[in-house]
Amino acid sequence: MTKTVMLNSEEHKDLRINTEYSPELGDGVMWAQTFAAEFRNAQAHYPILFQKDSQTGKFMSVALLGFEQGENLFMENGQWNAGYVPLMIQRIPFSIGVAKDDLGAEDRRLINVDIEHPKVNREHGQRLFEEHGAATPFLDRVSGMLETIHVWYQDNEVFLKALEEFELLEQVSMDITLDDGTKGQLLGFYTIDEKKLRELTADKLADLHRRHYLEPIYMAIASIAKVRSLMERKVALNTAADS
């Protein structure tokens, strides 16, 4: 259950955020949305795949965190066990709100918080406001993070449209066989079509280069090697559970 409200220093002066990671704190997710601007950091730890929304037909890029719904293989003793945490994970339980002027036009962006989220409490964790009502350094960081996400989201929309325009996304199914013999399959994801990428004309490649899209494309391709690392995490988790 969620209850998203606009954050303010009077009503929420005592709120704290538990910054640990666990299934109980809502972090048991199979994937997290990621953006081309963070592919360089994300690809070092996660396979980067693409999903298509069946309702809107729009694509999004995601960092794969597990092999089944609700499985996040990067949580360990309350910590995130990887050198980079996707920004869309870090920003939880916050989101961007928009204040409107009297004519209904967008005025400025504000911070929303899901006050029903399990990370939100009044006893322990990071404070959002100082005693005198000023934002804490933690909240300042959240504000900067949300602004970055706002910019990255808009840029990513254009990036994904370019991938569609050049027909560089192909749907794949991945058969997963773990070292312990467990089998599974990843369905409903897309990857970069390397064959079509190689067949692009010089003009189209130059266009992608000009728009700074070649780097994230190759980062997404390279990230697929991290499926093996994810499998190793899964086996280690299964082994620990059996011991």
C-alpha positions as CSV (number, residue, x, y, z in Angstrom):
1,M,0.0,0.0,0.0
2,T,1.3,3.4,-0.8
3,K,0.4,6.9,0.3
4,T,2.4,9.5,-1.6
5,V,2.3,13.0,-0.2
6,M,4.3,16.2,-0.8
7,L,7.1,16.5,1.7
8,N,7.1,19.5,4.0
9,S,9.1,20.5,7.1
10,E,6.2,21.0,9.4
11,E,4.2,17.8,9.0
12,H,7.2,15.6,8.4
13,K,9.8,17.2,10.6
14,D,10.3,14.0,12.6
15,L,10.4,11.6,9.6
16,R,13.5,9.3,9.2
17,I,14.5,7.0,6.4
18,N,16.0,3.6,7.0
19,T,18.7,3.3,4.4
20,E,19.3,-0.4,4.8
21,Y,18.3,-2.9,2.1
22,S,16.1,-5.9,2.7
23,P,13.0,-7.6,1.4
24,E,11.1,-6.4,4.5
25,L,12.0,-2.8,3.5
26,G,10.6,-3.2,0.0
27,D,13.9,-4.0,-1.9
28,G,12.9,-7.5,-3.0
29,V,12.7,-6.6,-6.7
30,M,13.9,-8.5,-9.8
31,W,15.0,-5.4,-11.7
32,A,15.4,-1.7,-11.4
33,Q,14.9,0.9,-14.1
34,T,18.2,2.4,-15.2
35,F,19.2,5.1,-17.6
36,A,21.7,5.4,-20.4
37,A,23.6,8.1,-18.4
38,E,24.4,5.4,-15.7
39,F,25.1,2.5,-18.0
40,R,28.9,2.9,-17.5
41,N,28.5,2.4,-13.8
42,A,25.6,-0.2,-14.0
43,Q,27.3,-2.5,-16.5
44,A,30.1,-3.3,-14.2
45,H,27.6,-5.1,-11.9
46,Y,24.3,-5.8,-13.6
47,P,23.0,-7.1,-16.9
48,I,21.3,-4.2,-18.7
49,L,18.2,-5.3,-20.6
50,F,15.1,-3.6,-22.1
51,Q,11.4,-4.1,-21.4
52,K,8.4,-3.1,-23.4
53,D,5.3,-1.9,-21.7
54,S,2.4,-3.9,-23.0
55,Q,0.0,-1.0,-22.3
56,T,1.9,1.9,-23.8
57,G,4.3,0.1,-26.2
58,K,7.1,2.2,-24.8
59,F,10.5,0.7,-23.9
60,M,12.5,1.1,-20.7
61,S,16.0,0.0,-19.8
62,V,16.5,-2.0,-16.6
63,A,19.3,-3.5,-14.5
64,L,18.6,-7.1,-13.8
65,L,18.9,-8.0,-10.1
66,G,17.5,-11.5,-10.0
67,F,15.9,-14.3,-12.0
68,E,12.4,-14.4,-10.6
69,Q,9.8,-12.0,-9.3
70,G,10.7,-10.6,-5.9
71,E,14.3,-11.8,-6.1
72,N,17.1,-9.3,-5.5
73,L,20.5,-11.0,-5.3
74,F,22.3,-7.8,-4.2
75,M,21.2,-7.6,-0.6
76,E,23.3,-8.9,2.2
77,N,22.9,-8.2,6.0
78,G,21.1,-4.9,5.3
79,Q,23.7,-3.7,2.8
80,W,23.7,-3.5,-1.0
81,N,26.4,-5.9,-2.2
82,A,27.7,-4.1,-5.3
83,G,29.8,-1.1,-6.0
84,Y,27.0,0.9,-7.6
85,V,23.4,1.2,-6.6
86,P,21.0,2.2,-9.4
87,L,19.6,5.7,-8.8
88,M,16.0,4.4,-9.0
89,I,16.8,2.1,-6.1
90,Q,18.6,4.8,-4.1
91,R,15.7,7.3,-4.4
92,I,13.2,5.1,-2.7
93,P,10.8,6.1,-1.0
94,F,10.9,9.5,-2.7
95,S,9.6,10.7,-6.1
96,I,9.3,13.9,-8.0
97,G,6.2,16.1,-7.4
98,V,5.2,19.1,-9.5
99,A,3.6,22.3,-8.0
100,K,1.3,24.2,-10.4
101,D,0.6,27.9,-10.6
102,D,-2.9,29.4,-10.5
103,L,-3.3,28.8,-14.3
104,G,-2.4,25.1,-14.0
105,A,1.0,25.4,-15.6
106,E,3.9,23.5,-14.1
107,D,5.8,25.8,-11.7
108,R,8.5,23.9,-9.9
109,R,9.4,20.4,-8.9
110,L,9.0,19.3,-5.3
111,I,9.7,16.1,-3.4
112,N,7.1,13.5,-2.8
113,V,7.4,10.8,-0.2
114,D,5.5,7.5,0.3
115,I,4.8,7.8,4.0
116,E,3.4,4.3,4.1
117,H,6.7,2.8,2.8
118,P,8.5,0.5,5.2
119,K,11.7,2.6,5.0
120,V,9.8,5.6,6.5
121,N,9.6,5.8,10.3
122,R,10.1,8.2,13.2
123,E,12.6,6.2,15.3
124,H,15.7,5.4,13.4
125,G,17.6,6.2,10.2
126,Q,18.4,9.4,8.4
127,R,16.6,12.5,9.4
128,L,15.1,14.7,6.7
129,F,14.9,17.9,8.6
130,E,17.0,19.6,11.3
131,E,15.4,20.7,14.5
132,H,15.0,24.2,13.2
133,G,13.3,22.9,10.0
134,A,16.2,23.2,7.5
135,A,16.8,20.3,5.2
136,T,19.5,17.9,6.3
137,P,22.5,17.0,4.0
138,F,20.7,13.7,3.4
139,L,17.6,15.4,2.1
140,D,19.7,17.7,0.0
141,R,21.3,14.6,-1.6
142,V,17.8,13.2,-2.2
143,S,16.8,16.4,-3.9
144,G,19.8,16.4,-6.2
145,M,19.2,12.7,-7.0
146,L,15.6,13.3,-8.0
147,E,16.7,16.2,-10.2
148,T,19.2,14.0,-11.9
149,I,16.6,11.3,-12.4
150,H,14.3,13.9,-14.0
151,V,16.9,14.9,-16.5
152,W,18.1,11.3,-17.1
153,Y,14.5,10.1,-17.7
154,Q,13.9,12.7,-20.4
155,D,17.2,11.9,-22.1
156,N,16.5,8.2,-21.9
157,E,13.2,8.6,-23.7
158,V,15.0,10.0,-26.7
159,F,17.7,7.4,-26.5
160,L,15.2,4.5,-26.5
161,K,13.3,6.1,-29.4
162,A,16.6,6.1,-31.4
163,L,17.1,2.4,-30.6
164,E,13.6,1.7,-32.0
165,E,14.2,4.0,-35.0
166,F,17.3,2.0,-36.0
167,E,15.6,-1.3,-35.1
168,L,18.4,-2.2,-32.6
169,L,16.2,-4.0,-30.0
170,E,15.5,-7.7,-30.3
171,Q,13.4,-9.8,-28.0
172,V,15.3,-12.6,-26.4
173,S,14.6,-15.6,-24.1
174,M,17.5,-16.7,-22.0
175,D,17.8,-20.3,-20.8
176,I,19.5,-20.3,-17.4
177,T,21.2,-23.4,-16.0
178,L,23.0,-22.9,-12.7
179,D,26.0,-24.8,-11.6
180,D,23.9,-26.7,-9.1
181,G,21.6,-27.9,-11.9
182,T,18.7,-25.5,-11.3
183,K,17.1,-24.5,-14.6
184,G,15.1,-21.4,-15.5
185,Q,14.3,-19.0,-18.3
186,L,14.2,-15.3,-18.7
187,L,11.3,-14.1,-20.8
188,G,10.0,-10.7,-22.0
189,F,13.3,-8.9,-22.2
190,Y,15.0,-7.3,-25.1
191,T,18.7,-6.8,-25.9
192,I,20.7,-4.8,-28.4
193,D,20.6,-6.6,-31.8
194,E,24.4,-6.8,-32.5
195,K,23.9,-8.0,-36.1
196,K,21.7,-5.0,-37.0
197,L,24.2,-2.7,-35.2
198,R,27.0,-4.0,-37.4
199,E,24.9,-3.5,-40.5
200,L,24.2,0.1,-39.9
201,T,25.4,2.5,-42.5
202,A,28.2,4.9,-41.8
203,D,25.7,7.8,-41.7
204,K,23.6,6.1,-39.1
205,L,26.6,5.2,-37.0
206,A,27.8,8.8,-37.2
207,D,24.4,10.0,-36.1
208,L,24.4,7.7,-33.0
209,H,28.0,8.8,-32.3
210,R,27.0,12.5,-32.6
211,R,24.2,12.0,-30.1
212,H,26.5,10.1,-27.7
213,Y,24.5,6.9,-28.0
214,L,27.2,4.5,-29.1
215,E,28.8,4.3,-25.7
216,P,25.6,3.3,-23.8
217,I,24.8,0.9,-26.6
218,Y,28.2,-0.9,-26.2
219,M,27.9,-0.7,-22.5
220,A,24.5,-2.5,-22.6
221,I,26.1,-5.2,-24.9
222,A,29.1,-5.7,-22.6
223,S,26.8,-5.9,-19.5
224,I,25.2,-9.2,-20.8
225,A,28.4,-10.9,-19.5
226,K,27.2,-10.1,-16.0
227,V,24.4,-12.8,-16.4
228,R,27.1,-15.3,-15.4
229,S,27.9,-13.2,-12.2
230,L,24.2,-13.1,-11.4
231,M,24.0,-16.9,-11.7
232,E,27.0,-17.3,-9.4
233,R,25.2,-15.1,-6.8
234,K,22.1,-17.3,-7.2
235,V,24.1,-20.5,-6.6
236,A,25.8,-19.0,-3.6
237,L,22.4,-18.0,-2.2
238,N,21.0,-21.4,-2.7
239,T,24.0,-23.1,-1.1
240,A,23.8,-20.8,1.9
241,A,20.1,-21.6,2.3
242,D,20.8,-25.3,2.2
243,S,23.6,-25.3,4.7
